[in-house]
Amino acid sequence: MIETSERERGAGRKEAMREHGSPQPARPIHCRICTIIIGRGYEEKRPIPLTHGRGFVCWQCYASIRRQAARRAAERQEAEDAPAR
């Protein structure tokens, strides 16, 4: 049986972080919004971390969050640009 040292395992994690931006979780997790399971062997493989450590979301929910934020920003801009009566 071949044992790997902590240093070798750590180097593998660092390489994964460089490639993908975040480490793969050790076990499947649920999307914070739609509750699908995210992890190796499931349709969604890589979770997207929410800010301030509030959990993870899947790619579809992340895209939805981005669209909602863009829509709100556009509505705010329209309200600022509208002439005052």
C-alpha positions, 0 to 999 in steps of 0.5 A: 500500500502506497501512502501519500504525505500531507505535503503531496495531498496539499500540492494536489489540492493547490493544483485543483484550486488553480485550475478551477478556482475552488476545491472540490468538496469532499462529499455532495452538497445541496444547492442553497436555492433549488436544493439539487445535489452538487458533487462528483457523480451528479449532474452538477459537479462543481458548486459556486460558493456564495459570499460570506460563507452562506453556502453553495449554489448550482450554475443555473441558480448562479445565472439566475442570481446574476440576471436578477441583479442586472435587472434590478440595476437597470430598473434603478438606473431607469428610475434615476434617469427619469425626469422628476415631475 
